[in-house]
């Protein structure tokens, strides 16, 4: 559920359709520019170091591929409560990163 909330927040901030899900959503939201005329995905930060911006995209994609997608397709047993708690903490960190992105978006659109 925690990772699902991250997915919902990314979709909202990026303004993408409900039909775009999982790792594809993360790629579309955070993708780097394809050429000089392209601005990248809606959550791409043109002011960030390009390697770090790509790493952020990969962090979100990896978190989804590892923790969200399996639970979407089959029963996942988190028998270790510490591991389950750490997944929730990872989702919390991702939400905090999204809070920073939202603040930057708001600052960019404010007069």
N, C-alpha and C positions, 0 to 999 in steps of 0.2 A: 504493500500500500504506500509506503514512503516513497519508493521509486516511481510509482504511478503519479504521485503528486508532483514530482520533479518533471515528469513528462508533460503533465497538464500545464505547468508553469512555463516550460520552454515553448510549448505550442502557443500559449497566450502572448508571451513576449515577442515571439517571432511572427505572430499573425498568420500562422499556417493552418491548413485545414485539418479537421479531425481524421481525415483519411491518411494523413502522413503520421507514421508511428515509429516507435523504437529507434534503432540506429539510423534509419533513413531520416527521421525527424531531426536527430542530432546533426547529421551531415548537412541537411538542408538549412538548418538554423545557423550553424557556426561555420559554414564552408568559406574557404578563402576565395578571393577574387580569381576568376579564370583568365582575365586579361585586364588591360589598362582601363577599359570602358566599363568593367564590372566592379561592383562595390562589395561583392561577397554576400554571404547569407545575412539575414536581418540581425543576427547577434554577433557577427564578425566585428572585431574592434580594429579599425584601421590605424589607431594610434598605438596599438600594442606591438611588441616585437613579433614579427610574423611567425617565428618558430614557437613562441609561447602561445600565440593565438591558435595555431594548429594543435598544439598540445592540449589546450583547453577543449577543443572539439573532440580530440581523441579521448580525453578523460571522460567526457559525457558519453561518448559512444562505447567506451570500454565498460563503464559502470552499467550501462543498459544491457550490453551483450552478456555480461557476467551475472548480474543480479535481477534485472527486470524481465528480460526475454524468457529465461527458463521458467520463471513462475507464471508467465502468461500462457505457456503451452503445456505445462504439466505440473503435477504436485511436487513442490520442492520442500523437503523436510529440513528445517533449520534445527537440528537436534542440539546443537551447541548454542545456548542462549547468548554467549558472548559474541559469537559470529553474527547472530541475528541483530543484536544491539549495534554492532559495528556497521552493518548495512544501513541501519537507521541513521547512525551518525554520518555515514558517507552521504546519504540523501540530504541530511541537514547541511553539510558543507556545500553540496551542490546548490541547495536553495539559497545559501548565503552568497555564493558567487552570482547567482541569478539576481539577487537583491542589488548587488553592485552594478550589474548590467542594466537593470531597470532604472537605477538612479542616474546612470550615465545617459540613458535614453531620455529621461525626463529633463536632465540638464541641457541636452542638445536641442530639445524642442521648446525650452523656456526662453522667453525674450530676455 
